[in-house]
Amino acid sequence: MKTYTYKGYTFYATDTTTDKPGTAEPVPVYEVEGLKGACSRPFLTTIAECKEFIDECTQGPLPPATPEQQADIDKAWDETLDDMKKE
């Protein structure tokens, strides 16, 4: 397995795959050690996406959500919980 290091974080393609729009075959999902497992969303499917994810995680805390953003977050979470209850 080939590993990559960026800003001190190691990442690599796992055996897990996902379908990605615009590709004919499933693509590998990357794991970033210490930041994101392969099975958690968002799925990282390229080296560039891994580097962008690491950049976002290392820039410091995000500003607080606006009331409108928080309402959208709450709504999405409620829909997710409702979907999980149906399964």
Residue frames as qw, qx, qy, qz and C-alpha x, y, z in Angstrom:
[[0.000, 0.891, 0.454, 0.000, 0.00, 0.00, 0.00],
 [0.407, 0.365, -0.016, 0.837, 1.40, 3.38, -0.97],
 [0.297, -0.771, -0.443, 0.349, 1.15, 6.04, 1.73],
 [0.278, 0.655, 0.088, 0.698, 1.34, 9.79, 1.36],
 [0.417, -0.524, -0.424, 0.609, 2.23, 12.42, 3.94],
 [0.115, 0.636, 0.228, 0.728, 0.96, 15.99, 3.92],
 [0.258, -0.674, 0.188, -0.667, 1.41, 18.47, 6.79],
 [0.143, -0.358, 0.814, -0.433, 2.42, 15.57, 9.02],
 [0.757, 0.092, 0.412, -0.499, -0.71, 13.50, 8.29],
 [0.125, -0.189, 0.914, 0.337, -0.45, 10.13, 6.59],
 [0.706, 0.326, 0.237, -0.583, -3.14, 9.07, 4.13],
 [0.102, -0.216, 0.909, 0.341, -3.63, 6.15, 1.80],
 [0.643, 0.032, -0.402, -0.651, -6.15, 4.42, -0.46],
 [0.520, -0.165, 0.750, -0.373, -8.04, 1.64, 1.30],
 [0.101, 0.100, 0.946, 0.290, -9.75, -1.47, -0.06],
 [0.252, 0.627, 0.599, -0.429, -13.09, 0.34, 0.39],
 [0.174, 0.134, 0.521, 0.825, -14.56, 1.72, -2.83],
 [0.272, 0.594, 0.472, -0.592, -17.42, 4.00, -3.77],
 [0.449, 0.582, 0.540, 0.410, -19.22, 5.03, -6.93],
 [0.159, -0.541, -0.015, 0.826, -18.35, 8.50, -8.12],
 [0.535, 0.763, 0.281, -0.231, -20.27, 10.43, -10.78],
 [0.370, 0.843, -0.336, -0.198, -18.38, 10.51, -14.04],
 [0.085, -0.493, 0.864, 0.057, -16.43, 7.32, -13.43],
 [0.725, 0.090, -0.537, -0.422, -17.25, 3.97, -14.95],
 [0.722, -0.104, -0.657, 0.193, -15.85, 1.88, -12.09],
 [0.581, -0.793, -0.180, 0.038, -15.83, 2.25, -8.31],
 [0.348, 0.703, -0.372, 0.496, -12.96, 4.36, -6.99],
 [0.611, -0.171, -0.614, 0.468, -10.92, 3.75, -3.83],
 [0.348, -0.892, -0.137, -0.254, -11.69, 5.69, -0.67],
 [0.449, 0.439, -0.485, 0.609, -8.77, 7.26, 1.17],
 [0.638, -0.682, -0.335, 0.124, -8.22, 7.27, 4.92],
 [0.191, 0.722, -0.320, 0.583, -6.39, 10.10, 6.70],
 [0.642, -0.220, -0.632, 0.374, -4.83, 8.70, 9.87],
 [0.280, -0.278, -0.455, 0.799, -5.89, 10.62, 12.94],
 [0.199, 0.179, -0.018, -0.963, -8.47, 12.73, 11.09],
 [0.714, 0.233, -0.006, -0.660, -10.89, 10.61, 9.07],
 [0.551, -0.066, 0.831, 0.034, -11.59, 6.95, 8.63],
 [0.005, -0.046, 0.747, 0.663, -12.36, 5.55, 5.21],
 [0.096, -0.467, -0.864, -0.164, -15.99, 4.74, 6.07],
 [0.054, -0.696, -0.438, 0.566, -16.96, 8.20, 7.29],
 [0.384, 0.753, 0.378, 0.377, -18.29, 10.91, 5.04],
 [0.651, 0.649, -0.143, -0.366, -17.22, 12.85, 3.12],
 [0.920, 0.030, 0.292, 0.260, -15.56, 10.09, 1.14],
 [0.023, -0.810, 0.418, 0.411, -12.15, 11.20, -0.08],
 [0.899, 0.292, 0.323, 0.039, -11.40, 9.64, -3.46],
 [0.638, 0.654, -0.103, 0.394, -8.34, 11.55, -4.70],
 [0.621, -0.123, -0.271, 0.725, -5.04, 12.76, -3.32],
 [0.047, 0.377, 0.069, 0.922, -6.15, 16.35, -3.97],
 [0.575, -0.595, -0.319, -0.463, -9.32, 15.80, -1.89],
 [0.779, -0.373, -0.366, 0.347, -7.19, 14.41, 0.96],
 [0.435, 0.069, -0.137, 0.887, -4.93, 17.45, 0.92],
 [0.220, -0.490, -0.200, -0.820, -7.91, 19.81, 0.83],
 [0.713, -0.552, -0.401, -0.162, -9.50, 17.95, 3.76],
 [0.696, -0.244, -0.302, 0.604, -6.27, 18.20, 5.78],
 [0.190, 0.284, 0.013, 0.940, -6.03, 21.92, 4.96],
 [0.440, -0.570, -0.293, -0.628, -9.60, 22.48, 6.18],
 [0.786, -0.486, -0.375, 0.072, -8.97, 20.53, 9.38],
 [0.670, -0.199, -0.196, 0.688, -5.76, 22.35, 10.21],
 [0.141, 0.551, 0.144, 0.810, -6.92, 25.92, 9.59],
 [0.042, -0.031, 0.547, -0.835, -8.40, 26.16, 13.07],
 [0.222, 0.444, 0.794, -0.350, -11.96, 26.24, 14.30],
 [0.096, 0.487, 0.594, 0.633, -14.72, 27.24, 11.95],
 [0.180, -0.146, 0.188, -0.954, -16.70, 30.38, 12.72],
 [0.342, 0.257, 0.778, -0.459, -20.06, 29.75, 14.38],
 [0.138, 0.404, 0.781, 0.456, -22.96, 28.95, 12.07],
 [0.242, -0.119, -0.027, -0.963, -25.42, 31.73, 11.33],
 [0.537, 0.125, 0.588, -0.592, -28.99, 31.12, 12.50],
 [0.746, 0.436, -0.159, -0.479, -29.97, 30.26, 8.91],
 [0.446, 0.434, -0.782, -0.014, -27.10, 27.78, 8.56],
 [0.174, -0.153, 0.857, -0.460, -27.92, 26.21, 11.93],
 [0.693, 0.238, 0.301, -0.610, -31.56, 25.80, 10.89],
 [0.713, 0.459, -0.443, -0.292, -30.40, 23.99, 7.72],
 [0.212, 0.365, -0.876, 0.233, -28.06, 21.78, 9.77],
 [0.411, -0.017, 0.699, -0.585, -30.82, 20.93, 12.25],
 [0.765, 0.338, 0.028, -0.548, -33.27, 20.13, 9.44],
 [0.602, 0.451, -0.648, -0.123, -30.75, 17.84, 7.69],
 [0.007, 0.259, -0.885, 0.388, -29.98, 16.08, 10.97],
 [0.592, 0.114, 0.494, -0.626, -33.69, 15.55, 11.70],
 [0.779, 0.408, -0.235, -0.414, -34.19, 14.10, 8.21],
 [0.388, 0.423, -0.814, 0.090, -31.23, 11.77, 8.73],
 [0.247, -0.116, 0.812, -0.516, -32.66, 10.55, 12.04],
 [0.723, 0.258, 0.224, -0.601, -36.07, 10.01, 10.43],
 [0.686, 0.455, -0.511, -0.248, -34.46, 7.98, 7.63],
 [0.164, 0.337, -0.885, 0.277, -32.56, 5.87, 10.16],
 [0.486, 0.004, 0.627, -0.608, -35.78, 5.13, 12.06],
 [0.774, 0.355, -0.085, -0.518, -37.41, 3.85, 8.85],
 [0.496, 0.459, -0.733, -0.080, -34.65, 1.31, 8.24]]
